[in-house]
Amino acid sequence: MNTKFESADQTTPKPISSLGVLGARLTWVLLGPLALVGMTWGVVSQGTVWFTVFDAAFGAVVGLMLLGRWVEHRSGSATTLTGEPDTPEQFKRYMTLLPPLAASVWIVANVVGRYVLK
C-alpha cells in the first residue's frame, strides 16, 4: 500500500535546468531568510531612527524572496521545502503571508531597537 498522498492534480516537477531558477530557489529558501536574520539584527542594533539602510535592505530582501518564489513557480519546476510539487494554493499562500509577516517582524525589530534597548 502506498502511504504517500498522490493526486491527479499533482505532477512530478521538472528538474531545475536553469541557473536563474536555481538562484531564485536559493533566494527564497536559504539566502533570503539568512539575510533577513542579519537585516533584523541590524535594524535592532541601529534602532535610533525608524528608517536606516538596514530597513531598506530588509524590504529589498523580502522583495527578492517574493520574486524568487515567483520565478521558480513560473518555471514549472517549483517544489515545496520538502521536495513535493508546488501547488498554486501553496504559491498564493506564500505570496500573501510573507509580506505581512515580514512587516510585523520589521515593526517589532524597530520597536525593540528604538524603545526597549534604548
Backbone torsions as a table, in degrees:
resi	resn	phi	psi	omega
1	MET	NA	133.9	-179.1
2	ASN	-87.8	118.8	-178.1
3	THR	-89.4	-8.0	-178.9
4	LYS	-81.8	132.2	-179.9
5	PHE	-70.1	124.9	177.7
6	GLU	-127.5	138.8	-179.4
7	SER	-132.9	154.2	177.8
8	ALA	-67.4	-25.1	-179.2
9	ASP	-75.6	-26.0	-177.9
10	GLN	-94.4	127.3	176.4
11	THR	-119.2	164.3	177.5
12	THR	-70.5	126.8	180.0
13	PRO	-68.9	152.1	175.4
14	LYS	-67.4	149.4	174.3
15	PRO	-67.4	151.3	178.1
16	ILE	-70.4	119.8	-176.9
17	SER	-119.6	9.0	-178.2
18	SER	-128.1	137.8	176.5
19	LEU	-65.1	-31.4	177.7
20	GLY	-63.8	-43.4	178.8
21	VAL	-68.7	-39.0	176.3
22	LEU	-62.2	-43.6	177.1
23	GLY	-62.5	-39.2	177.9
24	ALA	-63.2	-43.9	179.6
25	ARG	-63.9	-45.3	178.9
26	LEU	-62.1	-32.3	-179.6
27	THR	-66.3	-48.3	-175.9
28	TRP	-83.8	-20.2	-177.8
29	VAL	-93.1	-41.4	-169.8
30	LEU	-123.8	-60.1	-172.7
31	LEU	-66.9	-41.4	179.5
32	GLY	-61.4	-53.0	178.5
33	PRO	-60.0	-38.5	177.3
34	LEU	-64.5	-41.9	178.0
35	ALA	-65.1	-36.7	178.4
36	LEU	-63.8	-36.6	176.6
37	VAL	-62.2	-45.4	178.5
38	GLY	-65.0	-41.4	179.1
39	MET	-67.1	-37.1	177.8
40	THR	-63.6	-42.6	176.9
41	TRP	-61.6	-40.8	177.8
42	GLY	-64.3	-40.0	178.0
43	VAL	-63.3	-44.0	179.9
44	VAL	-65.7	-44.6	-175.5
45	SER	-73.5	-26.5	178.4
46	GLN	-104.5	38.3	-172.1
47	GLY	-77.1	34.8	179.4
48	THR	-84.4	-29.2	178.2
49	VAL	-133.7	167.1	-176.0
50	TRP	-81.6	-17.8	-179.1
51	PHE	-135.1	111.5	178.3
52	THR	-123.5	-176.7	176.0
53	VAL	-61.9	-35.8	178.9
54	PHE	-64.9	-36.2	177.6
55	ASP	-64.7	-44.3	178.3
56	ALA	-64.0	-41.9	178.8
57	ALA	-65.2	-37.9	177.2
58	PHE	-58.1	-49.2	179.0
59	GLY	-62.9	-39.0	179.0
60	ALA	-65.1	-40.1	179.6
61	VAL	-65.9	-41.8	176.9
62	VAL	-60.3	-43.8	177.3
63	GLY	-61.3	-41.1	178.2
64	LEU	-66.6	-35.4	177.2
65	MET	-65.4	-42.7	177.6
66	LEU	-63.8	-42.0	178.2
67	LEU	-64.3	-41.4	178.4
68	GLY	-62.2	-42.1	178.2
69	ARG	-64.2	-41.0	-180.0
70	TRP	-65.3	-45.0	180.0
71	VAL	-60.9	-44.6	-179.6
72	GLU	-65.9	-40.5	-179.7
73	HIS	-63.0	-41.8	-179.0
74	ARG	-69.8	-20.6	-176.3
75	SER	-73.5	-21.3	-176.2
76	GLY	87.8	-2.2	180.0
77	SER	-114.1	22.9	-177.4
78	ALA	-73.2	137.5	175.3
79	THR	-134.1	164.0	174.6
80	THR	-79.0	179.3	178.4
81	LEU	-63.5	-25.9	-179.5
82	THR	-90.2	0.3	177.8
83	GLY	93.7	1.1	177.5
84	GLU	-77.0	153.2	176.5
85	PRO	-59.5	139.2	180.0
86	ASP	-78.0	140.6	176.9
87	THR	-109.0	158.0	177.1
88	PRO	-58.6	-32.8	178.3
89	GLU	-65.9	-41.1	178.2
90	GLN	-66.6	-39.4	177.3
91	PHE	-62.4	-47.1	-179.8
92	LYS	-62.9	-40.5	179.2
93	ARG	-62.3	-43.1	178.6
94	TYR	-62.5	-46.1	-176.5
95	MET	-67.8	-27.3	-179.5
96	THR	-93.8	-23.4	-178.0
97	LEU	-92.7	-31.2	-177.2
98	LEU	-62.8	-47.7	-178.4
99	PRO	-59.2	-48.6	179.0
100	PRO	-68.8	-32.9	177.3
101	LEU	-66.2	-44.3	178.7
102	ALA	-65.2	-40.1	178.2
103	ALA	-62.6	-39.4	177.9
104	SER	-63.8	-44.0	177.9
105	VAL	-62.2	-42.4	-179.8
106	TRP	-62.8	-44.1	179.4
107	ILE	-63.6	-46.5	179.7
108	VAL	-61.7	-42.3	179.1
109	ALA	-61.7	-41.1	178.2
110	ASN	-66.7	-41.9	179.2
111	VAL	-64.4	-45.5	179.6
112	VAL	-62.9	-45.3	-178.5
113	GLY	-68.4	-36.1	-174.5
114	ARG	-89.0	-35.6	-173.5
115	TYR	-113.0	-35.8	-175.3
116	VAL	-84.2	-46.3	-177.4
117	LEU	-94.4	12.5	-176.2
118	LYS	-57.8	NA	NA
